[in-house]
């Protein structure tokens, strides 16, 4: 087999494995944690 072909195949395998990794932060962010400051508080009329 061609060395370049083997290297390309190994690269594809490693890339596929890395793309299947699960995100380390599995919990949803709290409402105020990810919201804009002006949108995080309820509006009072």
N, C-alpha and C positions, 0 to 999 in steps of 0.2 A: 504494500500500500504506500501511497505517496505521503510523506511526512506532513506536508501542508494540509492534506485532506484529513489526516488523523487529528491534527491540531484544531482544525475547524470543527470537527465532530465533538471533540472534548469541550471546546468553547461553548458549543450549542447545548451540551448536556449541563454544564455548570450554570449557564445563563437560565436555562429552564428551571433548575433546582432553586436558584436564588429568587426567581419570580414567583415561586410557589410559597415562599416564606410568609408566615402570618404576621400581621402587624403586631407590634409589642403593646400598643395601647388599645386594648379591646373594649374598654368602657367608653360609653358616649360622654362627651364633654358636658359639664353642668351648663344650664341655660345662660348664666352670666359669663361663664368662662370663654365661650366662643362667640358671644354676641357683641355687637358694637355697643359702646357705652350708652348712646342715646336710645338704643333699641332694647336695652336690658331691663329698663324700669317700666312699669305699667303707666299708661297715660291717664291723667285725671282731668275731666272737663270742668 
